[in-house]
Each structure stands twice: as C-alpha cells, then as structure tokens.
Amino acid sequence: MKISYDPEVDALIILLREGQVAESDEVSPGLIVDFDASGVPLALEVLQARHLLSPDGTLQLELPITLHARP
C-alpha cells in the first residue's frame, strides 16, 4: 500500500495494489475507487482531502464502506 497527497488538486491517493485501471467509480461523494478489468479495487482517491487533516497533520479518515471485487 502506498499513500500520497496531491496538493494541486487536494486529493489523497491510497494505492492498494499495482494494476491497469479499467474503471473508476465515485462510490460515495468525494471518494473514487479505481478498479481493474476483473473488478478488483486498485486505488482510492479522496477528494477535498485537506479537511481530513487535523492541526498537527494527522490524517482523520473513516471509510464506512466495504470494498469487494466486482463480479
């Protein structure tokens, strides 16, 4: 897993596994999941991520979803 932040677009990217993105889906407002051709989640992109940071720079993130491979 690799986590990065792009300040230009204020997006937090969580790379779950390497692979070719076949489809992206906004599964919740501001949360985009990239899937491969088999429906396996490859990455999460959290938009407007700056509001998730506390004053000390700690990430405050709760994901109330469960990701499964798509059939």
Secondary structure by P-SEA (a helix, b strand, c coil): cbbbbbcccbbbbbbcccccccccccccccbbbbbcccccccbbbbccccccccccccccccccccccccc
